[in-house]
Amino acid sequence: MSNRPLRLVLVVTRLWLPVLIAVVGAVAIVVGHGNSPMAAAGVGLIIVGLIVWMVNWMFRMSVASNRDREREEAAREYFDRHGRWPDE
């Protein structure tokens, strides 16, 4: 099975969903003429788009951090078996 559909879902969720939310918010501000409940909702949507992007970014940083920990653990196990670090 190809990873292409999964990759597409990730790109849409990580990038295009927050952009779409923010664009809808900007349109609501313009349509609401900057001084109406619709404009206020547009500001809220822009903030929501930013939050969605930040949550995705923090998740990716968490996954990268876990990979770093796994590499460090493997290096420590290697050290325990061989008495030296793997890159020495």
N, C-alpha and C positions, 0 to 999 in steps of 0.2 A: 504494500500500500504506500502511496506517495504521501510525502509530508506537505505537499503543495496546498491542499485545502486547509490544513491546520495553520500553515504559515499565513495564508490569506486572512483567516479569522483573527490571528494575532495582530497583523498589521492593521486591520480594520478596527479592532478593539483598542489597540495602543495609540494609534495616530488619528484615524479618520473619524471615529466616534467623538472624541473630544473636540476636534475641529468642527464637525457638523453641529454639535451642541452650541459652541461659541458663535458660529455663523448665524444660527437661528436666533441666538440672543442679540447679535448685532442688528439683524433685520428687525427684530421686535423693538429695539431702541429707535431705529430710524422710522418705522411705521408709527410708533407711539409718540413721535416728535419730541422725545427726550423728557417729557413732563406728563406722564400718565401711568396708570397701573401696568400697561403693556410694556412701557419702557423700563419700569422697575423689574418686571419679570424678565426682561431681556438682560438686565444687569445680573440678575440671579442666575440665568442660564449661562452667561459667560463665566461666572464663578464656578458653577457646576462643571462646565467643560474643563476648567483649570484643575479642579479637584479630581476629576476622572483621570486626567493626564498624570497628575502627581501620584495617585494611587498606583497606576500602572508602572510608573517610574520607580516607586519605592518597592514594589513587588520584584521588579527586575534586579534592583540592588540587593534585595534579600536573597534571591536565587544565586547571584554572583558571590555573595558572602558565604553561602553554604558550600559552594564549589571550592572556595579558598580554604575553608575549614577542612573539607574532605582531603584536599591536597596536603595540607599540613599534617593531618592525622596519618596519611599514607607515608609521609616523610618520616614521622616519628616511629612508625612501625618498622620501616626500613632501618632506621638508626638502631632500634632495639635488636634487630636480627643481625646486622652487620657491623655495628659499632662506629659507623660514620654516616654522614648525611649523604643523600643520593647524589647531590651535585658536586661533591668533593672529589 
